[in-house]
């Protein structure tokens, strides 16, 4: 067996751990983590098992951390508002691959190196806000702390201007770096350009100094970004819309074959993005009863069912009373009650109900059961064998990871 085949086997165990964790089965997720480690130890003799151990440790660390809580300056300029809203609602499949996590962390290391060489050139850089004595952070009023960003720093002493400027640092692979140099920042990345506009407006500085480090050749590209009239007002309006709306905006991609999503995203991501499949995890951010609190600060969320204010960890964990935001289910809404939502899909009536009320024989399904149906393309809704099993044995349709775990525990 080749090294890549061994890696695929270990990652298959990790994929099961990922799905179980998303469903709230942390102990079962730990089981598959151990399976991956045991497989590496027993079967991966010809190769370096430390490589597998490193990848597993990074991926499990990523799984255990809840996504970012706020809508960031870094994404508000994204040309596709649908992606931004789904990310804000934590409803796209997470990217946990260890290699990509290392690339992300390398960006922070490069940021430090770029700041060092800028200081070497004679500039003054403040990475800490002298007023708060913490990293530069901005949260505009009126959003309850749900919209904001953390600036890389402020820089003075540039050859282009004597004034203080926003400092924004990025590390790019060579192909992207060359495209940036050819097209300029605004055309290359509306998201990066929008991030600079937000920091300019929020900080009160006149310009931003953008510097990109080529991770292949160590070349650098710099650009002065000037404020643009109405850009900040537009981003504030977009943020308000994304934070308050309960349905995904239309896609900016002209078709499903558009390269940015078809080439660079896996089938699960594409299915969730287009609404053909439910998100892989049910939690407070995609629950009908969860809502952002727009008053005050701190980016708080509340549960309309219990009246509780929900910390980040609790939002990510969810609860047994979860009901999908109706926009996630491609069916007509018939009725909404405190613990159930009735739908009609192609002439079939069913309910998304809280766990204590669920009963497949009465078409009362929990949110996790609906995840499983959606993963199968909803065809099991009309399967006679499934109906027979539900009637005779009170059977339930669950994602394959739960089924595998049930077999293991017998």
N, C-alpha and C positions, 0 to 999 in steps of 0.2 A: 504493500500500500504506500502511495506517495505521501510526502509531507502535506501537500494540499488536501488530500483525502482525510488525513488525520485531523487537520484543522477544521475541515467541514464537519466531521463527526462531533468534535468538541463544541463547535458553534451550534450544531443542531440541539445539543443539550442546553446550551445557553439560550437558544430561541424559546425552548419550552419554559425555561426559568423566567424569561422575560414575559411571556404571555400569562403565566400563573401569577407573577407579581402584579401585572396590570389588572388582574381579576381579584386581587386582594388576598391571594393564597401565598402568604410569605413563607410559611414552613415548607410547602410543596416546592416553591421556587428554590429554596435552599437545598432541597433534595437534589434537584437537577443541577444545581451548581456543583454539588459534591460529585454527582455522576460525571460531570465534565472533568473535574480534577482527578477522579479515580481512573477514568479512561486515559487521561494523559499520562498518569503514573504507570499504568499497567501495559498500555499498548504503544506508547510513543517513545519506545526505547531508542530507536535509531537516531532520533532528533533531539533537539534541545527542549525539554519539557518546561523550562523556565519561561520560554516564549509564550507557551500556553497559559502558564500561571499569571504572567503579567497581563495578558489580554483579559482573562477571566476577572482578575482583580479590578481592572479599569472598568470593564463593562458592568460588573455588579455594583461598583461605587456609583456609576452613572444611574443605574436603576433605582438606587436607594434615595436619590436626591430628587425632590419635587421640582418641576420646571419653574422658570422665572415667573414671579407673581405679577409683575407690572407690564404694561404695554410700553415698549421702549422706543426712545428716539431713534435707535438703530434700525428699526423695522418700519417706522411710520411712512417712510418714503418708498417702501416696496411698491412696485407698480401693480402687483396683484393683491388687492384688498382681501380677497377670499382666503389666501394663504395666511395673511396677517391675522384675520379674525379667528381662523381655526387654530392658529398657534396661541393666540390670546386665550382661547377657550380650552387649551391643552387637548385638542381633539385630533391631532395628526399623529401617526405612528412615530415614536421617538427614534432618533438615530443614536444607537449606543455602541456601534462598532468601535473597538479599541483604537484602531489605526486613526479613525477620524477624530476621536477624542484627543489623541496625542497631537494631531495637527492643530486642533483648536487651542490646546495648551501651549503649543509652540508659538502661537501668535502672541501670547502674553510675554513669553521670553524675548521675542523679537522686539516687542514694544519697549522693553527695558533697554535693549541694546541700541535702538534708534534714539531714545532719549539721551543715552550716554554720548553718542556721536554728535548729537545736536549741541549738547553742552560743550563738547570739545571744540566746536566751531565758534564758541563765544556767546551763545544765546543763554538767556536765563529762562528756566522752566520751573513752574510751580505745579507739582503733581497733587499737592494738598491745598485745599481752599484755606487761605489765611484767616478767614472769619470763623469757619466751623472747625478747623483743624482736622478735617476728614477729607476723603476724596471729593472732588467736585461733583455735586449731585444737584439735579434740578427737577422739581415736580411742580408744574404750573398749577395755579389755583383753578378750582372749579371741577376737578376730576377726582377728588377724594384720594389723591396719591396714586391713582391707577396709571397715570401717564408720566413718564420721566426718563431720565438718562444720567449716566455717570461719565463725565468728560475725562479724556486722557490727561489733559493738563492745559495750562496757559503758558504762552511763550512770548518772550520779548527779546529784541535785538536782532531780528531778521534783517537781511539785506534789503528786502522789499518794502519794509515799513518799520518805523521806530515804535509803533504802538503795540500794546498787548494784543495777542491774537489767540483764538481757540487752537489747540493742538489736537490733531486727529491722526493716529498712526494705524496703518494696516500692513499686514504681510500677505503677499500674493504669489501664487505660482507663476511661472514665466509667461505662459500663454495669456493669462488674465492681465499681468503687468504690462505686457506689450500692447494689449488692446486699450488699456487705460491710457498709456502714453500716446497712442494714436488718436483716440476719440475725446480725451478729456474727461474729467470726473462726472459731470452731469449726464453725458450720454452713456458713459460706461456703466455707471451704477446710480440710478435715481435714489436708491436706499442710502448709499454713502453720502451723496450730495445732500439729501434731505436731513441726514443726521447732522451734518455741518451747519445747515440752516437753523436747525433747532437749537444747537449749542450757541450759535451767534446771537439768536434772539433771547434765549434764556439767560445768557451771561451778560448781555449788554455790550459785548465787544463788537468791533466793526467788521472783522474778517475772521476767517479760519485759515490755518496753515495745514494743508493735507500732505502727508508724506507716506509713500508706499515703498515697501522693501521687497525686492525680488528675491524670493526664497531659493531660487535656483542659482542665480548669478551674483547675488548681493548688490546689484545695482539699485539705485534709489530714484524715485520720481517725486517731484514736489509741485504743488499747485496752490495758489492763493484763491480762496473761495470768498467771493463778495456776497453780501446779503442781497436777496432778491425781493422786491416788493410783493407783498401778499403771500409769500411762501409760508411764513409762520402762521398766518391766519388760516391758510388752507390746511395745514397740518393739524392745527387745533380742532378745526371742524371735522377732519377725518377721524381724529382720535375720539371725539365725542360720539360720532356715529358708530365706530367699531366697539366702543366700550358699552354702549347702551343697547345696541341691537341684539336680538335673539335669533337671528337667522344669518346664514353665511351670505356675503355679497356675491354678485355674479362674478364669474371668472374673467380675468383679463386676457387669458390665453385664447387665441382665435379658434382653436379646435383641440380635441383630445389628442391629436397627433403632434401637437406643438412640442418641439424638441426639449424645451426647458423642463417639462413635466414627464414626457414619455421616455426620454433618454436617461434622465438623471434620477428618476424616482421609481421605486419598485412597484409591483402590482398592487400590494396591499395599500401603499400610500395613495396610488392613483384611484383605487376604488373608494377609499374614504374621502379623498379630496372631491371627487365628482358626486358624492352622496349615494353611491351604489352599495356601500357597506358602512355599518356603524363604526364609530371610533373604537379602538381596541380596549379602552378602559372607561368604565362608567364612574364618574366622580362629580363633585359639586359644580365644577365649571361648565359641564354640559347637562346639568340637571334642570328641570323645569322650575324647581324650587330654590335654586341658587341665584343670587343676584349681587352685583357689585354695589357697594355703598358709596354714593357720590358726595356725601357730606363729610367734612372733616378731612383727615389725612391718614396715611398709613396703608392705603390700598386694601381696605377691608372688604370682605364678602359676608353676606348674611344668608341664612336659611329661612325662607318664607314659611316653611312648615313648622319649625321649632322655635323660630325667633332668635336663634343663636348667632353670634358673630363668629365666623369660622377662620381660624389661623390657616396658614399655607398648608401645613401637614395634614390638617383635617380636610381641607378642600381636596387634596390629592387622594386621600383615603376613601372619601365618599361614605355612603351608608346603605343599609338594606332598603331604604325607602326611595331610592333613586328612581326618577322618572325622566325619560329623555326629553330634552327640548324638542318640541314637536317638529321643528324644522329639520331635524336629523333623520326623521322617518319619512320615507317617500310614500305617504298614504294620506288619505283625507281624514281630518280630525272630525269625529262625530260628537264627542262630549269630553269635558275635562272636569274631574272631581278632585278631592284632596289627595286621594291615594291611587288614582287610576286615570288613564287617558284611553278613550275608545277610538279606534281607527277603523277605516275601511280600505282594504287593499285589493284591488281587482275583484270586488264583490264579496270579499271575505272580511267579516268583522272580528276584531281581536282587541285585547286591552294590554297596554303596558301598565303593570300594576306593581305596587311595592311588594317586597318579598313575603311579608306575612299573609298577604291575600292571594298570592299566586296559585294558580291551578290550571295546568295545561288543558285538562279535559273541558274546562269552561272558557278556554282561550284567554286565560289570564297569565301573562308572561312577565317575568322579571326583566330588568334591563340587560342582565348578563345572558339570559336565554335569547333575547332578541339579537344580541351580538352574534351568537352562534347561528341563528337563522340567516342573518345578513351575510355571514361569511360563506354560507352555502348558496347564496344568490336567492334566498327566500323560497326556493323550490320545495323545501321540506314542509312548508305550510300546507301544501296540497297532497302530501304523500300519504297514501292509505295505510302503509305499513307503520308509519310514525303514529298516525291516529290510533291504530289498533294497539300499539304498545302503550300509548298514553291512557287509553280506556281500560286496558286489562291490568297494567302494571304500574299506573301512575308515573310512567317514564317521563323524563325531561330531556330536551335537546340542549347539550352543553358544548362549549368549545372543546376541541380534541384534547387539549392539555388536561382539562378536568376529567375527561373520560379515561385517559391514560392513567391518571393518578388513582382513580377509583379501582381500576383493574389491579394496580400495584398493591393496593392496600387490602385486597381480599385475602 
